Amino acid sequence: MSEPSPAVAAAIEGELRLLDPLVRASVDLLAALLHPEYREIGTSGRSWTRESIIAALTAPDGPRPGPLTASRMRGAELGSDLVHLTFDTESRGLRSHRSSLWRLTGSGWRLYFHQATPFVDDPFAEV
């Protein structure tokens, strides 16, 4: 397997940082990684904005999903300023397929859009 392009490598690095519990608990670190127009569709189907996800993740009484582990991370450079990542995560037995779009901005690569879909026990699903 070949090495990822610098753009894909930067997006992967950012995505892995977002899985770090210390980053997820910091308003400043999250704000540096999330694009100002960030949107997310979570595993529950709920829609999130940049402001709402930062508030939820950093709230003292907010949900703590526990450590997230990523696997099968792949990326494709869609343009000089856009990278698409796909990967799977697992946390406390909940497994999800994930898709992220990363955009290059004046302050570096930032997560623009993210969607998570829970695994379904489907014998016909592609691996």
Secondary structure by P-SEA (a helix, b strand, c coil): cccccaaaaaaaaaaaaaacccccccaaaaaaccccbbbbbccccccccaaaaaaaaaccccccccbbbbcbbbbbcccccbbbbbbccccccbbbbbbbbbbbccccccccbbbbbcccccccccc
